């Protein structure tokens, strides 16, 4: 039920890579001889990057050493969770892994970020991140119980869509180099996402390699870059916190589902008891039958405890709270990305990037301004 609380960190990880694709490019080729001579002869006037003047003298065309960008991102991700424990109104926590199965958990979100960056070395860019966004997550889950033949069936189901706001901050670096307009960039960053309903910010780490090529226009400094690469995100697995019951369950429809679930649990308990008492003593001592009986009773007790807790919380649905802890991870850690950037001049760039070929889709767009420092 708490997947909705972590979806923002996936989006923040995605948008944290959205910046203009600039790099130190080694000018080569006979047709670029005049450009190479100009780059070598022109004095380098800025403090950054370190050794910038020496690298420029060797024929590298350097980008402006500082910049900032504003980016928009959208994402849709499938998530997986386990080790789920839930309690209501600060009551006992119940482990639900054995009885709750998630048919789907899909997060969708959008946000803006602000990203200042600096070229510390000619081939190393470092940057900071400030992010703010909104996200929604839809889940579909069911409560499952085994019968006396150890066949599991769904006794009740529930779905939820929740919306919330979150903020994040982080930093990263991008080692990158270019030769004759071709480039390699290895972007990596860490982000902490803060959501009110979580006990502490969620940590994420992103790695994104890219290979690309820039093409020049006749107008000086105007280029078009295209690239392809990968995107890998790791999210800290443990999450815990507290949230209002009304934010995770449709309380208007939930009472009927709880009543139906309690009736099914009671029926299941009756079937198990009837089956057990009908067995002769030698069959009751059979390890297979004993295991079935113990499993069924344990699951039925957990289900009854969960439904009874929800039933009690629904009586004060407006103020009832849900406490939780869980482990979560993206369904796929990697996806494929393609992107393009139109450089109007060395000051202004417009960029777009799309990620796909996995259970995560993402789109980022951004505008960057650069200047000498």
TORVEX-545709 format. One record per residue (C-alpha): residue in one letter; y, x, z; residue number from 1. Coordinates in nm, 3 decimals, always signed. Each point is the difference from the previous one (the first is absolute). Layout:
N
   resn        c2        c1        c3   resi
      A         Y         X         Z    NUM
...
END
This chain:
373
   resn        c2        c1        c3   resi
      X    +0.000    +0.000    +0.000      1
      X    +0.231    +0.296    +0.050      2
      X    -0.021    +0.153    -0.344      3
      X    +0.344    -0.141    -0.070      4
      X    +0.150    +0.239    +0.255      5
      X    -0.098    +0.316    -0.186      6
      X    +0.067    -0.094    -0.362      7
      X    +0.359    +0.130    +0.013      8
      X    -0.113    +0.357    +0.059      9
      X    -0.189    -0.001    -0.333     10
      X    +0.314    -0.105    -0.180     11
      X    +0.209    +0.260    +0.183     12
      X    -0.247    +0.268    -0.102     13
      X    +0.026    -0.115    -0.361     14
      X    +0.378    -0.015    -0.022     15
      X    +0.035    +0.335    +0.176     16
      X    -0.097    +0.165    -0.327     17
      X    +0.260    -0.178    -0.209     18
      X    +0.262    +0.259    -0.093     19
      X    +0.132    +0.156    -0.317     20
      X    -0.246    +0.243    -0.160     21
      X    +0.206    +0.320    -0.019     22
      X    -0.126    +0.358    +0.003     23
      X    +0.086    +0.363    -0.077     24
      X    -0.088    +0.044    -0.368     25
      X    -0.072    +0.333    -0.169     26
      X    +0.176    -0.008    -0.336     27
      X    -0.225    +0.142    -0.274     28
      X    -0.036    -0.002    -0.379     29
      X    +0.202    +0.139    -0.290     30
      X    +0.180    -0.326    -0.065     31
      X    +0.127    +0.008    +0.360     32
      X    +0.117    +0.361    -0.019     33
      X    +0.367    -0.092    +0.025     34
      X    -0.066    -0.225    +0.300     35
      X    -0.201    +0.278    +0.165     36
      X    +0.284    +0.248    -0.051     37
      X    +0.247    -0.251    +0.144     38
      X    -0.213    -0.063    +0.309     39
      X    -0.041    +0.374    +0.064     40
      X    +0.366    +0.085    -0.058     41
      X    +0.156    -0.287    +0.196     42
      X    +0.074    +0.092    +0.367     43
      X    -0.181    -0.223    +0.250     44
      X    +0.278    -0.146    +0.224     45
      X    -0.195    -0.178    +0.280     46
      X    -0.143    +0.106    +0.338     47
      X    -0.327    -0.186    -0.054     48
      X    -0.269    +0.056    -0.090     49
      X    -0.065    +0.337    +0.163     50
      X    -0.042    +0.259    -0.276     51
      X    +0.148    -0.249    -0.244     52
      X    +0.215    +0.263    -0.174     53
      X    -0.296    +0.237    -0.046     54
      X    -0.223    -0.272    -0.142     55
      X    +0.275    -0.125    -0.235     56
      X    +0.047    +0.356    -0.125     57
      X    -0.368    +0.001    -0.103     58
      X    +0.051    -0.300    -0.227     59
      X    -0.072    -0.298    +0.227     60
      X    +0.223    -0.303    -0.046     61
      X    +0.048    -0.131    +0.356     62
      X    +0.085    -0.359    +0.098     63
      X    +0.296    -0.064    +0.227     64
      X    -0.102    +0.111    +0.346     65
      X    +0.067    -0.324    +0.193     66
      X    -0.027    -0.368    -0.067     67
      X    -0.073    -0.346    +0.131     68
      X    -0.180    -0.298    -0.147     69
      X    -0.031    -0.371    +0.066     70
      X    -0.336    -0.152    -0.089     71
      X    -0.166    -0.341    -0.014     72
      X    -0.377    -0.044    +0.031     73
      X    -0.255    -0.279    -0.025     74
      X    -0.367    +0.028    +0.088     75
      X    -0.319    -0.202    +0.033     76
      X    -0.288    +0.150    +0.200     77
      X    -0.348    -0.096    +0.115     78
      X    -0.078    +0.112    +0.356     79
      X    -0.312    +0.045    +0.210     80
      X    -0.014    -0.030    +0.379     81
      X    -0.259    +0.035    +0.276     82
      X    -0.029    +0.063    +0.375     83
      X    +0.200    -0.321    +0.045     84
      X    +0.065    -0.116    +0.355     85
      X    +0.211    -0.304    +0.083     86
      X    +0.127    -0.165    +0.318     87
      X    +0.232    -0.293    +0.070     88
      X    +0.286    -0.025    +0.249     89
      X    -0.093    +0.342    +0.143     90
      X    -0.353    -0.119    +0.076     91
      X    -0.325    +0.192    -0.052     92
      X    -0.041    +0.176    -0.337     93
      X    -0.298    -0.104    -0.213     94
      X    -0.163    +0.225    -0.262     95
      X    -0.029    -0.209    -0.317     96
      X    -0.170    +0.241    -0.242     97
      X    -0.333    -0.178    +0.026     98
      X    +0.125    -0.353    -0.062     99
      X    +0.320    +0.020    -0.207    100
      X    -0.026    +0.088    -0.368    101
      X    +0.304    +0.046    -0.221    102
      X    -0.048    -0.137    -0.349    103
      X    +0.333    +0.145    -0.109    104
      X    +0.308    +0.170    +0.141    105
      X    +0.284    +0.049    -0.245    106
      X    +0.347    +0.130    +0.076    107
      X    +0.300    -0.037    -0.228    108
      X    +0.338    +0.148    +0.075    109
      X    +0.333    +0.127    -0.127    110
      X    +0.259    +0.237    +0.145    111
      X    +0.292    +0.235    -0.055    112
      X    +0.022    +0.362    +0.104    113
      X    +0.267    +0.268    +0.019    114
      X    -0.112    +0.356    -0.066    115
      X    +0.218    +0.314    +0.029    116
      X    -0.155    +0.321    -0.132    117
      X    +0.073    +0.374    -0.030    118
      X    -0.146    +0.287    -0.201    119
      X    -0.065    +0.255    +0.272    120
      X    -0.179    +0.234    -0.242    121
      X    +0.008    -0.012    -0.381    122
      X    -0.349    -0.152    +0.000    123
      X    +0.007    -0.196    +0.328    124
      X    +0.187    -0.326    +0.061    125
      X    +0.021    -0.153    +0.351    126
      X    +0.120    -0.351    +0.080    127
      X    +0.051    -0.264    +0.266    128
      X    -0.080    -0.371    -0.010    129
      X    +0.157    -0.312    +0.149    130
      X    -0.172    -0.327    -0.095    131
      X    +0.035    -0.372    +0.065    132
      X    -0.196    -0.286    -0.147    133
      X    -0.180    -0.333    +0.022    134
      X    -0.368    -0.067    -0.044    135
      X    -0.249    -0.285    +0.005    136
      X    -0.375    +0.012    +0.049    137
      X    -0.259    -0.265    -0.077    138
      X    -0.342    +0.009    +0.162    139
      X    -0.309    -0.217    -0.033    140
      X    -0.271    +0.033    +0.267    141
      X    -0.293    -0.186    +0.148    142
      X    -0.191    -0.026    +0.325    143
      X    -0.371    +0.072    -0.057    144
      X    -0.306    -0.074    +0.215    145
      X    -0.371    +0.075    -0.049    146
      X    -0.269    -0.266    +0.017    147
      X    -0.347    +0.038    +0.151    148
      X    -0.122    +0.163    -0.323    149
      X    +0.281    +0.257    +0.034    150
      X    +0.177    -0.144    -0.304    151
      X    +0.377    +0.006    +0.045    152
      X    +0.220    -0.291    -0.103    153
      X    +0.371    -0.071    +0.018    154
      X    +0.078    -0.263    +0.263    155
      X    +0.376    -0.012    -0.045    156
      X    +0.269    +0.177    -0.201    157
      X    +0.369    +0.068    +0.020    158
      X    +0.275    +0.146    -0.216    159
      X    +0.345    +0.131    +0.076    160
      X    +0.312    +0.117    -0.182    161
      X    +0.264    +0.181    +0.202    162
      X    +0.338    +0.153    -0.075    163
      X    +0.182    +0.267    +0.193    164
      X    +0.259    +0.278    -0.028    165
      X    -0.050    +0.367    +0.080    166
      X    +0.183    +0.332    -0.019    167
      X    -0.122    +0.352    -0.059    168
      X    +0.109    +0.362    -0.011    169
      X    -0.160    +0.324    -0.105    170
      X    +0.029    +0.325    -0.190    171
      X    -0.184    +0.185    -0.272    172
      X    -0.005    +0.286    -0.247    173
      X    -0.083    +0.049    -0.366    174
      X    -0.111    +0.338    -0.136    175
      X    +0.068    -0.020    -0.374    176
      X    +0.047    +0.223    -0.303    177
      X    +0.066    -0.050    -0.370    178
      X    -0.046    +0.208    -0.314    179
      X    +0.131    -0.102    -0.342    180
      X    +0.057    -0.356    +0.122    181
      X    -0.349    -0.047    +0.143    182
      X    -0.023    -0.033    +0.377    183
      X    -0.234    -0.026    +0.298    184
      X    +0.113    -0.166    +0.324    185
      X    -0.199    -0.030    +0.324    186
      X    +0.181    -0.254    +0.215    187
      X    -0.100    -0.045    +0.366    188
      X    +0.166    -0.177    +0.291    189
      X    -0.047    -0.160    +0.339    190
      X    +0.146    -0.337    +0.103    191
      X    +0.021    -0.187    +0.330    192
      X    +0.024    -0.379    -0.036    193
      X    +0.141    -0.203    +0.288    194
      X    -0.097    -0.368    +0.036    195
      X    +0.109    -0.201    +0.305    196
      X    -0.349    -0.144    +0.051    197
      X    -0.161    +0.346    +0.024    198
      X    -0.016    +0.212    +0.314    199
      X    +0.102    +0.313    -0.189    200
      X    +0.101    +0.101    -0.355    201
      X    -0.276    +0.037    -0.257    202
      X    -0.044    +0.346    -0.153    203
      X    -0.081    +0.052    -0.369    204
      X    -0.049    +0.303    -0.224    205
      X    +0.038    -0.008    -0.377    206
      X    -0.099    +0.253    -0.266    207
      X    +0.093    -0.052    -0.364    208
      X    -0.067    +0.258    -0.274    209
      X    +0.175    -0.054    -0.336    210
      X    -0.019    +0.167    -0.339    211
      X    +0.269    -0.073    -0.256    212
      X    +0.224    +0.098    -0.286    213
      X    +0.374    -0.033    -0.067    214
      X    +0.141    -0.064    -0.346    215
      X    +0.358    +0.085    -0.096    216
      X    +0.254    -0.214    -0.182    217
      X    +0.271    +0.138    -0.224    218
      X    +0.259    -0.069    +0.267    219
      X    +0.016    +0.292    +0.247    220
      X    -0.183    -0.052    +0.333    221
      X    -0.149    -0.334    -0.112    222
      X    -0.381    -0.011    +0.030    223
      X    -0.293    -0.237    +0.030    224
      X    -0.289    +0.102    +0.227    225
      X    -0.344    -0.161    +0.010    226
      X    -0.283    +0.080    +0.238    227
      X    -0.338    -0.102    +0.136    228
      X    -0.174    +0.082    +0.323    229
      X    -0.163    -0.129    +0.315    230
      X    +0.108    -0.160    +0.324    231
      X    -0.192    +0.043    +0.326    232
      X    +0.101    -0.164    +0.328    233
      X    -0.145    +0.053    +0.348    234
      X    +0.097    -0.240    +0.278    235
      X    -0.060    +0.071    +0.370    236
      X    -0.299    -0.218    +0.079    237
      X    +0.073    -0.132    +0.350    238
      X    +0.245    -0.287    +0.051    239
      X    +0.071    -0.221    +0.301    240
      X    +0.267    -0.242    +0.111    241
      X    +0.094    -0.358    +0.082    242
      X    +0.139    -0.287    -0.206    243
      X    +0.061    -0.374    +0.025    244
      X    -0.302    -0.215    -0.083    245
      X    +0.214    -0.214    -0.232    246
      X    +0.067    +0.306    -0.216    247
      X    -0.365    +0.066    -0.082    248
      X    -0.173    -0.340    -0.001    249
      X    +0.097    -0.336    -0.153    250
      X    +0.019    -0.176    +0.337    251
      X    +0.056    -0.344    -0.152    252
      X    -0.343    +0.010    -0.166    253
      X    -0.176    +0.232    +0.242    254
      X    -0.098    -0.252    +0.269    255
      X    -0.234    -0.188    -0.234    256
      X    -0.162    +0.327    -0.110    257
      X    -0.046    +0.111    +0.362    258
      X    -0.154    -0.335    +0.099    259
      X    -0.235    +0.020    -0.299    260
      X    -0.087    +0.359    +0.084    261
      X    -0.078    -0.083    +0.365    262
      X    -0.224    -0.285    -0.114    263
      X    -0.186    +0.233    -0.235    264
      X    -0.037    +0.263    +0.271    265
      X    -0.139    -0.259    +0.240    266
      X    -0.244    -0.118    -0.266    267
      X    -0.105    +0.361    -0.068    268
      X    -0.061    +0.060    +0.371    269
      X    -0.213    -0.315    +0.018    270
      X    -0.205    +0.111    -0.302    271
      X    -0.057    +0.345    +0.149    272
      X    -0.101    -0.141    +0.339    273
      X    -0.234    -0.252    -0.164    274
      X    -0.160    +0.270    -0.213    275
      X    -0.044    +0.235    +0.296    276
      X    -0.154    -0.257    +0.233    277
      X    -0.242    -0.110    -0.274    278
      X    -0.148    +0.349    -0.019    279
      X    -0.310    +0.077    +0.204    280
      X    +0.033    +0.283    +0.255    281
      X    -0.170    +0.256    -0.228    282
      X    +0.253    -0.075    -0.279    283
      X    +0.292    +0.022    +0.244    284
      X    -0.121    +0.349    +0.091    285
      X    -0.010    +0.100    -0.368    286
      X    +0.276    +0.267    -0.044    287
      X    +0.113    -0.157    -0.330    288
      X    +0.049    -0.345    +0.156    289
      X    +0.166    +0.148    +0.308    290
      X    +0.247    +0.190    -0.222    291
      X    +0.082    -0.318    -0.197    292
      X    +0.053    -0.196    +0.320    293
      X    +0.221    +0.262    +0.163    294
      X    +0.207    +0.048    -0.316    295
      X    +0.050    -0.375    -0.046    296
      X    +0.102    -0.050    +0.364    297
      X    +0.239    +0.296    -0.007    298
      X    +0.170    -0.117    -0.318    299
      X    +0.018    -0.363    +0.114    300
      X    +0.154    +0.106    +0.331    301
      X    +0.262    +0.214    -0.177    302
      X    +0.081    -0.282    -0.242    303
      X    +0.029    -0.251    +0.283    304
      X    +0.227    +0.234    +0.194    305
      X    +0.224    +0.053    -0.304    306
      X    +0.027    -0.369    -0.090    307
      X    +0.057    -0.103    +0.362    308
      X    +0.281    +0.257    +0.029    309
      X    +0.163    -0.126    -0.320    310
      X    -0.039    -0.360    +0.120    311
      X    +0.178    +0.083    +0.323    312
      X    +0.274    +0.191    -0.179    313
      X    +0.065    -0.290    -0.239    314
      X    +0.113    -0.215    +0.291    315
      X    +0.305    +0.227    +0.024    316
      X    +0.009    +0.104    -0.366    317
      X    +0.374    +0.061    -0.011    318
      X    -0.013    +0.266    +0.271    319
      X    -0.364    +0.114    -0.015    320
      X    -0.055    +0.367    -0.084    321
      X    -0.282    +0.195    -0.162    322
      X    -0.087    +0.352    +0.113    323
      X    -0.204    +0.213    -0.238    324
      X    -0.131    +0.342    -0.093    325
      X    -0.166    +0.102    -0.326    326
      X    -0.086    +0.278    -0.241    327
      X    +0.123    -0.036    -0.356    328
      X    -0.007    +0.185    -0.329    329
      X    +0.090    -0.060    -0.364    330
      X    -0.286    -0.130    -0.211    331
      X    +0.067    +0.286    -0.244    332
      X    +0.174    +0.320    +0.105    333
      X    +0.082    +0.105    -0.360    334
      X    +0.157    -0.175    -0.295    335
      X    +0.134    +0.116    -0.337    336
      X    +0.373    +0.015    -0.076    337
      X    +0.213    +0.025    -0.313    338
      X    +0.375    +0.036    -0.007    339
      X    +0.311    +0.078    -0.199    340
      X    +0.354    +0.117    +0.069    341
      X    +0.310    -0.021    -0.215    342
      X    +0.246    +0.276    +0.087    343
      X    +0.348    -0.102    -0.111    344
      X    +0.127    +0.343    +0.099    345
      X    -0.076    +0.249    +0.278    346
      X    +0.184    -0.226    +0.246    347
      X    -0.158    -0.341    -0.069    348
      X    -0.367    -0.103    -0.052    349
      X    -0.179    -0.336    -0.025    350
      X    -0.372    -0.008    +0.081    351
      X    -0.294    -0.243    -0.001    352
      X    -0.363    +0.051    +0.103    353
      X    -0.306    -0.225    +0.002    354
      X    -0.328    +0.044    +0.188    355
      X    -0.330    -0.173    -0.087    356
      X    -0.376    +0.053    -0.063    357
      X    -0.101    -0.086    +0.359    358
      X    +0.041    -0.276    +0.258    359
      X    +0.365    +0.104    +0.036    360
      X    +0.276    -0.070    -0.254    361
      X    +0.352    +0.132    +0.043    362
      X    +0.330    +0.012    -0.182    363
      X    +0.297    +0.217    +0.094    364
      X    +0.341    +0.031    -0.161    365
      X    +0.291    +0.216    +0.103    366
      X    +0.343    +0.144    -0.077    367
      X    +0.082    +0.359    +0.094    368
      X    +0.323    +0.200    +0.018    369
      X    +0.001    +0.381    +0.027    370
      X    +0.270    +0.254    +0.077    371
      X    +0.034    +0.370    +0.070    372
      X    -0.003    +0.131    +0.355    373
END
